[in-house]
Structures are given as C-alpha cells and as structure tokens.
C-alpha cells in the first residue's frame, strides 16, 4: 500500500451528529469520558491513515483485528478502548465485519488528491526503473556479444599467426642458398609481413618495460613514498614516456627547494602530485629556501689577511665618532 503521512480534517468536522453525541456522552464511574472519546477517535483516524486501507486496520503488512492489538497501538487500556468502541459502534461511527473494525465515511478524512499524486509518482518511478533495467539488459547483451566477437577474432588471429610462424620455421629449414632465387615474390612478401609483426610485438614489450623503468626512476626520486601501486597504474594508464618522466622529475627537484616542502607533512602524496599535474605549477621565486651551501674553505694566506683586518679594527680610535 502507498504510505501517507496526513489525513484530511475540515474545520466543521465537530458539527457532525456523531460529535454531538460525544459531547453529551456520560458513563457513571468514568471521569472525562467525553474527552477520552474525542482523543481515541483522533488516534483511530491517525492509525487508519497509517494503515491506509479504506478505514480498515489491516493491510498486507499489519493486521489489528482485535481490541488488544488496537489498545497496544494506541497505548490504551483494553477496557477503556472497549467502552469507546462500543460507543462508536452504537452511533455508527465504526462498523465490524468479519471481526475487523472499519471507520465509516473514511473518504471524508482521506487525502484522495495527495494519495493519487503519490500513486502516480510511484507509477512513473517504477516505469522509469523498468525502462532503465531494459536499457541495462540490452547494454549488457551488446557488450557480451561484442566480447564474444572480439574473443573469436582474437582466437582466429592467434591461430593464424601460429600457423604463419610454423610455416616460417618450416620454410627456413628448407631454404638453401641455391633455392633462394626460386622463391616466388608473394612468398617473400608474406615472410616480410611476418617479420614486421614480430618486430611490432617486440617493440610493444620494450615500450612496456621502458614505461616501468620511467616509473621506477620517479619513485626513487620522489621524497615521500606512499601509494606505490596507484602511482604505477598512473604511469601505465598515461603511457608516461621518457620526456614526460624527465619533466616530472625536474619539477619535483624544483618543488623540493620550496620552503613548504622542507616540512615533510606538507609534501603532497606522489599520486596527488601526478593526478593534479603539479609539474605544471608556476613557482614563485620568493618561496625558495635560501641557499644553505657551506662557504668555501679559505687558504692560510686568506685567513692571515682576515686576521690582520680584525687587528687593525682593534687599534682604531672611534672616539671622534662615538664621542666622549
């Protein structure tokens, strides 16, 4: 059932005949029976709205078919609720069918318009969901068919290349210096194609190994070594060649001179550096750390000259400058 969170109550609902009887209701020995009738009635309305089954107190999820169940849901005593239900039955505010209570004239309290909007919204949402499921199924079927075709093509290619390799080996054994001139031109071209394919495969393997060498150089140079697999995948996915790797390492070298990078916690993770293309940063000269290289070692003559300058300063009279 569609769930709702409100019921409809008009401003003149207290003017009905049922509430006129409630206002005059009195039972000996029960104080404020009229107020209990009113509050229990509103509690039943709210419960029927939650169940949302034309004023009944059951649906496919719940079944409040006796006084004890209703009393628990309303947090009332069984005896108290029983007296209220007898009053409602007497004045035809509720009915009992197959031992199940049902509120009369439920359409007066049900927000029909809001419920219809909710049902329509649910219907549209379910329709879109089913359409999306169909699209996904078609997409998966297309991908599966494509993969099967690719596998078949791949297997045929491998089989053909294997046959060509075997033919080549067999022909190599049978070719001699005397028979080379007898080989047809088409046969020579076929062997040339096979050789080119072998060279292409060898180049691909070389590029792959070389790419990993580039990553190893970067990883060895970068000052913070965290997340090595992610960085290796980055180099592989971006096909980082020698020139790019050289550019990145030079940039890291420049960044290491920055004042910020002197504190390890401010050095970005290597994957962050790569993913954000930090080698393209424009560095500010004011951010560089001053050159802390040690001064060159002086010779004995230079040291003697410095000492003489210090001795001359000690003998200088500064009284004219400083005053008495």
Helices and strands as residue ranges (DSSP letters): G 13-15, H 17-24, H 33-51, H 67-74, H 78-90, E 94-97, E 100-103, G 106-108, H 112-174, G 180-182, H 185-221, H 228-237, H 242-255, G 260-262, G 264-266, H 270-275, G 278-280, G 285-287, H 300-314, H 319-322
